Amino acid sequence: MKIKIDSVLKDFYSHFEAAGFKAYLVGGAVRDIFLHKKPHDFDVATNATPQDVMKLFRTVIPTGFEHGTVTVHFEGLEIEVTTFRTESGYSDGRHPDKVNYAATIEEDLSRRDFTINAIAADLKDGKVVDPFGGRKDIRKKIIRTVGKAHERFIEDGLRPVRCVRFACKLGFSIEKYTFLELSEKDVQKKIASISIERFRDEFEKILDCDVPSFGLWLLLQTGMLAIFIPELLECNGCVQSDERGFHDFDVLNHLFYACDGAPAGKLNVRLAALFHDIAKPQTKKIIDGNITFYNHEKVGAQITKDILTRLKFPNVMIDNVCHLIREHMFNYTPDWTVQAVRRFIIRVGQEHINDLFDLRLADMYGMHNKPVNYKFSAAVDLLVEFKDRIVAELEKNNALSLKDLAVNGKDLIEAGIPAGKKLGLILNHLLDCVIEDPGMNTKEKLLEVAKNANK
C-alpha cells in the first residue's frame, strides 16, 4: 500500500536521496493520514546520523542529539528527524539506558509504544511499512501496544497515561490485555514514579479532547486518578439529587460531564468545570429533606488550589481557575439594580466575565449531560438577560475600578489627606459613591466627599 507524499516532504526527502540515505514519515502524521485527518506534526526516521542530517540542511536544531534526534526547519515546517534506533533498559522509568542505531525501519518501529504509532511511509514513493498491524487497529479503532503491554508500560510509566490520552483523543477502545495491564500492580508503581509535570502535560491533552469525560473515566477505572488526583474519588457516589430534580447524576459524573460542556481550547474553564463542585462531599447537609452544599464554592476553591499546585500548574492558571470556582454560584434575578450589576462586574472582574458564564453553561450541561436548550430554558433566559445587562453597563464606560475614578491617591494627598490606610479606605468609599451614582465621578465632587470623609 502507498500513501500520497506532500510536495514539501518530497523536496525534503530529495536531500536524503542525493546523499544516499533513506527517510520515512513515521508516528502521528502517518496515523492521521489513515484517519483521514490533515497531519500537522511531522516526524521522520532515517538511517542518516544526526551529524549527517546537520550537513544536509541549513537550519538544524540539536533538540535530542544524544538520542539521535534533531529538528530541521524546512520550507516553513519543523520536522523532527531521528536516526533508526533500538532501545534497551529503562532503569529511571523514562529514558533508555542504552540507545543503539538500527539498520532498518522495522527495527526502529519495534521500539514504539502503540501499533497505531508504529507505521511508516517511505518518503520516496509513499510505500507503507506496517509490521505490527497498526492500520488494522486503526480500522478497528483499537489502542494496542507494540509487543507485550507489560513490557512497554514498565519501560516508561508515562505510556499508560498516553494510552488513555490516545483512546480519549481518537475515541478508540483499549485492547483487552492492554487495558488489564494498566491496573497491574507493577505498572501502577511505574505510573506513580513519573514526574508530576509529565502527568500534567498528558492530563491537559485529555482535557482538550472533544469528550474529556471519556479519558477521565478511563483514568478512574485504571487507578490513575487515585494516584494523581485522589480528591476526585470522594465525589464518586456522592448523591446530590433530591425532589427538586436539579441533577441526574452523582457529583463525580456531574463534574466529568460539566467538563465536556466547557469550551474546548479553554483549559482554565475546563479545569474549573472539573473541580467546581469538588467540595460537595465535605459540605453536604440535608435540611428539611433538601440536600445543601453551603459554601462549597469557597471550600472547593481551596481544594482546587491544592490540587493544581501539586500538579505544578502556573500560578496565573491556578488563580484564574480558583477565582472562577469561588464565583460560580452567583444567583442573578431580574430585580437586581444597576448598582448590583456593577458590583458584580467589579467583584468578578471584566476579564473573567465570559469565562464565568462559560462555566455556568458547562455546569448546566453537566446536570443532565445534555447541551443547554436555549429555546425552552428559564435558567438560560436569565443568564442571557444578565449578560446583556452586563454588556450594557460596560458600554457606558462608567467607573468600575479605582483607576477609573476622576481622582487618585496623589490628588487626595494634595488636598490634605495624609497617606496611609485611611487614604485607601477613602478611595474605596469614593468608588462606592460612583457605583451608586456615576454622575459623582468628577474631581470636584469626589474631593468634596473625600474631605468630608477625612474629618
Secondary structure as UniProt FT lines:
FT   HELIX           7..18
FT   TURN            19..20
FT   STRAND          23..26
FT   HELIX           28..34
FT   TURN            35..36
FT   STRAND          42..46
FT   HELIX           50..56
FT   STRAND          60..64
FT   HELIX           65..67
FT   STRAND          69..74
FT   TURN            75..76
FT   STRAND          77..83
FT   STRAND          85..88
FT   TURN            91..92
FT   STRAND          98..101
FT   HELIX           105..109
FT   TURN            110..111
FT   HELIX           115..117
FT   STRAND          120..122
FT   TURN            123..125
FT   STRAND          127..129
FT   TURN            131..132
FT   HELIX           134..140
FT   STRAND          142..143
FT   HELIX           149..155
FT   TURN            157..158
FT   HELIX           159..170
FT   STRAND          173..174
FT   HELIX           176..182
FT   HELIX           185..192
FT   HELIX           196..207
FT   HELIX           212..221
FT   TURN            222..223
FT   HELIX           224..228
FT   HELIX           230..235
FT   TURN            236..237
FT   TURN            243..244
FT   HELIX           251..261
FT   TURN            264..265
FT   HELIX           267..275
FT   TURN            276..279
FT   HELIX           280..283
FT   STRAND          285..287
FT   TURN            288..289
FT   STRAND          290..292
FT   TURN            294..295
FT   HELIX           296..310
FT   TURN            311..312
FT   HELIX           315..327
FT   TURN            328..329
FT   TURN            334..335
FT   HELIX           338..348
FT   HELIX           350..352
FT   HELIX           353..368
FT   HELIX           378..395
FT   TURN            396..397
FT   HELIX           402..404
FT   HELIX           409..414
FT   TURN            415..416
FT   HELIX           421..436
FT   HELIX           438..440
FT   HELIX           443..453
//
